[in-house]
Amino acid sequence: MDVTSPSIDVGTDDRGQAVVALQAGSLPPFMLRLKDDEARHVANSLLEILNAPRDVRSVGPVRLATPA
């Protein structure tokens, strides 16, 4: 499913658990609570995107992969 939200918010909830908030497809916006290893995977993936050349970052919709 394609991420369709204009932004993806990454942070912590009121209990300090890592969360990602976004919208995908026709679903309403939602928040995912992440385990530590999942949060590290998301953070590392975002760093890869941010460190990539600009033309690579503007290719199209983002698909979030789950950690193996």
C-alpha positions as CSV (number, residue, x, y, z in Angstrom):
1,M,0.0,0.0,0.0
2,D,1.3,3.4,-0.9
3,V,1.9,6.1,1.8
4,T,-0.3,9.0,0.7
5,S,0.2,11.4,3.7
6,P,2.0,14.7,3.0
7,S,4.3,13.9,6.0
8,I,5.3,11.0,8.1
9,D,5.6,11.9,11.8
10,V,8.1,9.9,13.9
11,G,8.3,10.4,17.7
12,T,7.2,8.9,21.0
13,D,3.8,8.6,22.6
14,D,2.9,9.8,26.1
15,R,4.4,6.6,27.5
16,G,7.7,7.0,25.6
17,Q,7.0,4.3,23.1
18,A,8.3,4.9,19.5
19,V,5.5,5.8,17.1
20,V,5.1,6.6,13.4
21,A,2.0,8.5,12.2
22,L,1.0,8.4,8.5
23,Q,-1.8,7.9,6.0
24,A,-1.9,5.1,3.5
25,G,-4.2,4.8,0.6
26,S,-7.8,5.5,1.4
27,L,-7.4,4.6,5.1
28,P,-7.8,7.4,7.6
29,P,-4.5,8.6,9.3
30,F,-3.2,6.2,11.8
31,M,-0.4,5.7,14.3
32,L,1.9,2.7,14.6
33,R,3.5,1.8,17.9
34,L,6.9,0.3,17.3
35,K,9.1,-2.2,19.2
36,D,12.7,-1.1,19.7
37,D,14.1,-3.1,16.8
38,E,11.3,-1.8,14.5
39,A,12.0,1.8,15.6
40,R,15.7,1.3,14.8
41,H,14.9,-0.1,11.4
42,V,12.6,2.9,10.6
43,A,15.3,5.4,11.8
44,N,18.0,3.7,9.7
45,S,15.8,3.6,6.7
46,L,14.9,7.3,7.0
47,L,18.7,8.2,7.4
48,E,19.4,6.3,4.2
49,I,16.7,8.3,2.4
50,L,17.9,11.6,3.8
51,N,21.5,10.8,2.8
52,A,20.6,9.7,-0.7
53,P,21.2,12.0,-3.7
54,R,18.2,14.3,-4.2
55,D,17.1,12.7,-7.5
56,V,16.7,9.3,-5.8
57,R,14.5,10.8,-3.1
58,S,12.0,12.2,-5.6
59,V,11.3,8.9,-7.4
60,G,7.7,8.4,-6.2
61,P,5.6,6.9,-3.5
62,V,7.3,5.4,-0.5
63,R,6.6,1.8,0.5
64,L,7.6,0.9,4.0
65,A,9.2,-2.5,4.3
66,T,9.0,-4.6,7.5
67,P,12.2,-5.7,9.1
68,A,13.3,-9.3,8.3
